[in-house]
Amino acid sequence: MISLLILFFLLTSILFFWLILRLFFRSENTLQIRMQHYLSIEEEKVSQKKVEGKQISFIQIIKDRVQKKVLSKEKNNRLEIKIAQAGLPLKPEEYILFQWILTILIGGLFYLVMDNWIFLPFGSVIGFLMPKWYLKKKQRERVTKFNEGLADMITTIVGSLRAGFSFPQALKSVAEEASSPIKEEMDYVLKEMQYGKGIEDALNDLNERMPSEDLDLMIQAILIQRQVGGNLATVLDKIIETIRDRTKIQRQITTLTAQGKLSGYVIALLPVILGFLLYLIQPDYIGGLFRHPIGLAMVGAGVISGIIGFILIKKITTIEV
């Protein structure tokens, strides 16, 4: 019976989450809808559009309420910056809604699987933290990918400058030749400059969206050169050499600290996985830990000591270059 309830809960959660995603990412002003409106297509399709419009307006009302009652202006701006850094097609209010949905779903799933109210808040906390973890993961991946192509990007800029192009034309050459995420970021910088924003402000906004030390070094060199003058191509050549040396050292450090990082993950995950497996095999054997006060104290002490050990190993194996 419990297995059927879990299966039903999983299927319902997947369908519900898929419906929410479709409603959020549906385009309200697509070319097809406008063509249907102006060409006066069949009444059946028109009525279907009205129903879909009501669904979209309902979701929009929910998002507006979340934005007004939950998100302050400062929190909204911080979330916009984080989402832009991750490169996700989300709005802050949509992110908050996803966080709430996952909190409810993961909490309910843990309760159904474990059949114990103690695991309900534990699962809810995991569901609440999952969007934050995913957001940070996407940020790291995007910054890493940007840094990998940054040296080639600067090389393209230097070649364009030496060929007689202006700096905006050099950025346009990068936008045409580079791959994601450099292409999207350069396109955004060029659009900001076309709308009247200065080069300094556009580059500072780029640095805010893409928190990379190598990019910050390049931007500071460009801003200083615009104030005091000099040969920008020569300065950027030195920056390319610095970035490549730093990347080489970072890869060596990653290789040397891989074993230590793996030890930290084992220390953090092994007790959790082992306890979960024991609970599935013999619930009565390990269940005393979650029913007796001494057992709960031991679990709490184990969790705290595991977290402290993981943090210490993380600090030891993290070397800044």
HUNOR-V519768 format. One record per residue. N is the residue number from 0. OMEGA is omega in radians with two decimals (* if undefined). Layout:
n,omega
N,OMEGA
N,OMEGA
//
This chain:
n,omega
0,3.14
1,3.13
2,3.10
3,3.11
4,3.13
5,3.13
6,3.11
7,3.14
8,3.14
9,3.14
10,3.12
11,-3.13
12,3.14
13,3.13
14,-3.13
15,-3.14
16,3.10
17,3.10
18,3.12
19,3.13
20,-3.14
21,-3.13
22,-3.12
23,-3.02
24,3.04
25,3.14
26,-3.07
27,-3.08
28,-3.12
29,-3.13
30,-3.12
31,-3.14
32,-3.13
33,3.10
34,3.10
35,-3.13
36,-3.06
37,3.13
38,3.09
39,-3.13
40,-3.01
41,-3.08
42,-3.13
43,3.13
44,3.11
45,3.12
46,3.10
47,3.09
48,-3.14
49,3.11
50,3.11
51,3.10
52,3.10
53,3.10
54,-3.14
55,-3.14
56,3.11
57,3.10
58,-3.14
59,3.09
60,3.12
61,-3.13
62,3.12
63,3.12
64,3.09
65,-3.12
66,-3.09
67,-2.99
68,-3.07
69,-3.04
70,2.96
71,-3.10
72,-3.12
73,3.13
74,3.11
75,3.13
76,3.13
77,3.13
78,3.11
79,3.14
80,-3.13
81,3.14
82,3.09
83,3.10
84,3.12
85,3.14
86,-3.12
87,3.13
88,-3.09
89,2.97
90,-3.12
91,-3.13
92,3.08
93,3.08
94,3.12
95,3.13
96,3.09
97,3.14
98,3.10
99,-3.11
100,3.14
101,3.10
102,-3.14
103,-3.06
104,-3.10
105,3.08
106,3.10
107,3.13
108,3.12
109,3.12
110,-3.14
111,-3.12
112,-3.05
113,-3.11
114,-3.12
115,-3.09
116,-3.12
117,-3.07
118,3.14
119,3.09
120,3.12
121,3.10
122,3.12
123,3.11
124,3.11
125,3.10
126,3.12
127,-3.09
128,-3.11
129,3.09
130,3.12
131,3.12
132,-3.13
133,3.13
134,3.12
135,3.11
136,3.12
137,3.09
138,-3.14
139,-3.13
140,-3.10
141,3.12
142,3.11
143,3.13
144,3.10
145,-3.13
146,3.13
147,-3.14
148,-3.06
149,-3.14
150,3.10
151,3.11
152,3.14
153,3.09
154,3.09
155,3.11
156,3.14
157,3.12
158,3.12
159,3.12
160,3.14
161,3.07
162,3.09
163,3.12
164,3.00
165,-3.12
166,3.06
167,3.09
168,3.08
169,3.08
170,3.10
171,3.08
172,3.10
173,-3.13
174,-3.14
175,-3.02
176,-3.02
177,3.08
178,3.13
179,0.08
180,-3.12
181,-3.12
182,-3.13
183,-3.11
184,3.12
185,3.06
186,3.14
187,3.11
188,3.13
189,3.11
190,3.10
191,3.12
192,3.10
193,3.13
194,3.02
195,3.14
196,3.14
197,-3.13
198,-3.13
199,-3.13
200,3.14
201,3.13
202,3.08
203,3.06
204,3.08
205,3.12
206,3.11
207,3.12
208,-3.06
209,-3.06
210,-3.13
211,3.13
212,3.12
213,3.10
214,3.11
215,3.09
216,3.13
217,-3.10
218,3.13
219,3.11
220,3.14
221,-3.13
222,3.11
223,3.13
224,3.12
225,-3.14
226,-3.04
227,-3.13
228,-3.13
229,-3.11
230,-3.09
231,-3.11
232,3.13
233,3.12
234,-3.13
235,3.06
236,3.11
237,3.12
238,3.10
239,3.14
240,3.13
241,-3.12
242,-3.12
243,3.08
244,3.13
245,3.12
246,3.12
247,3.14
248,3.13
249,3.11
250,3.10
251,3.13
252,3.11
253,3.12
254,-3.08
255,-3.09
256,-3.10
257,-3.11
258,3.11
259,3.10
260,3.10
261,3.08
262,3.10
263,3.11
264,3.12
265,3.14
266,-3.09
267,-2.98
268,-3.06
269,3.11
270,-3.13
271,-3.12
272,3.14
273,3.10
274,3.12
275,3.13
276,3.09
277,3.12
278,3.11
279,-3.10
280,-3.12
281,-3.11
282,-3.11
283,-3.09
284,-3.09
285,-3.08
286,3.13
287,3.10
288,-3.07
289,3.11
290,-3.09
291,3.14
292,3.13
293,3.10
294,3.10
295,3.10
296,3.12
297,3.09
298,3.12
299,3.12
300,3.11
301,3.13
302,-3.12
303,-3.13
304,3.09
305,3.11
306,3.14
307,3.12
308,3.12
309,-3.14
310,-3.14
311,3.12
312,3.11
313,3.13
314,-3.10
315,-3.06
316,3.10
317,-3.11
318,-3.14
319,3.13
320,*
//
